[in-house]
Amino acid sequence: MRIGAAMKAALLGLSMVALALFGAAAVHAEDATQQLPQLDRGEKVEKIGFPAVLEKLTGWTKFGKGKVYMLPLKKGQHVRITFSSRSKYAYMAIFDLSSSEDESFFGTDEDGNTADVTVNEDTTWLIKPYYSRVTRRRGLGAPYEIRIDPNPPAAQQTPADQQKDQGPTLFPPRSKQGQ
């Protein structure tokens, strides 16, 4: 009887461990599916690290063989991402994977070719170059170049800021003349 009770206890312990491991694996798999975006058929995800210097990514927007880039960012990082292509039908969209939004927060079709952003919280961006399928077929795709600049130059000073930096002038502003 003691052997049977010991066997039942061991079997119960093993089943509890297996259940715990299976549950942890299911939760991990669920998290991974929430983080990965829906990709088009044949697209491959390429994880890149935040570069220390200007990084150039090149590729081709050919349907079924495209690349999609994942870029992790830390709170406070400033980054400038510039997209260029010889084709006027090639575009880029940037999605924030930590957001619940399904739409991109930046797209070269509407926002211009440069995203200049300071990140408010730790996140991961999905950078997706694509070829517009809305237009008539214009070939199999187009080459592109994406530049990621981790240290963009400071924003240009406005004329008002430049006047403040010039120091005193020979003639004071009119509002101070009557005093």
Secondary structure in CASP SS format (residue, H / E / C, confidence):
PFRMAT SS
TARGET T0000
AUTHOR 0000-0000-0000
METHOD secondary structure of the structure
MODEL  1
M C 1.00
R H 1.00
I H 1.00
G H 1.00
A H 1.00
A H 1.00
M H 1.00
K H 1.00
A H 1.00
A H 1.00
L H 1.00
L H 1.00
G H 1.00
L H 1.00
S H 1.00
M H 1.00
V H 1.00
A H 1.00
L H 1.00
A H 1.00
L H 1.00
F H 1.00
G H 1.00
A H 1.00
A H 1.00
A H 1.00
V H 1.00
H H 1.00
A H 1.00
E H 1.00
D H 1.00
A H 1.00
T H 1.00
Q H 1.00
Q H 1.00
L C 1.00
P C 1.00
Q C 1.00
L C 1.00
D C 1.00
R C 1.00
G C 1.00
E C 1.00
K E 1.00
V E 1.00
E E 1.00
K E 1.00
I C 1.00
G C 1.00
F C 1.00
P C 1.00
A C 1.00
V C 1.00
L C 1.00
E E 1.00
K E 1.00
L E 1.00
T E 1.00
G E 1.00
W E 1.00
T C 1.00
K C 1.00
F C 1.00
G C 1.00
K C 1.00
G C 1.00
K E 1.00
V E 1.00
Y E 1.00
M E 1.00
L E 1.00
P E 1.00
L E 1.00
K C 1.00
K C 1.00
G C 1.00
Q C 1.00
H E 1.00
V E 1.00
R E 1.00
I E 1.00
T E 1.00
F E 1.00
S E 1.00
S E 1.00
R C 1.00
S C 1.00
K C 1.00
Y C 1.00
A E 1.00
Y E 1.00
M E 1.00
A E 1.00
I E 1.00
F E 1.00
D E 1.00
L C 1.00
S C 1.00
S C 1.00
S C 1.00
E C 1.00
D C 1.00
E C 1.00
S C 1.00
F C 1.00
F E 1.00
G E 1.00
T H 1.00
D H 1.00
E H 1.00
D H 1.00
G C 1.00
N C 1.00
T E 1.00
A E 1.00
D E 1.00
V E 1.00
T E 1.00
V C 1.00
N C 1.00
E C 1.00
D C 1.00
T E 1.00
T E 1.00
W E 1.00
L E 1.00
I E 1.00
K E 1.00
P E 1.00
Y E 1.00
Y E 1.00
S C 1.00
R C 1.00
V C 1.00
T C 1.00
R C 1.00
R C 1.00
R C 1.00
G C 1.00
L C 1.00
G C 1.00
A C 1.00
P E 1.00
Y E 1.00
E E 1.00
I E 1.00
R E 1.00
I E 1.00
D E 1.00
P C 1.00
N C 1.00
P C 1.00
P C 1.00
A C 1.00
A C 1.00
Q C 1.00
Q C 1.00
T C 1.00
P H 1.00
A H 1.00
D H 1.00
Q H 1.00
Q H 1.00
K H 1.00
D H 1.00
Q C 1.00
G C 1.00
P C 1.00
T C 1.00
L C 1.00
F C 1.00
P C 1.00
P C 1.00
R H 1.00
S H 1.00
K H 1.00
Q H 1.00
G C 1.00
Q C 1.00
END
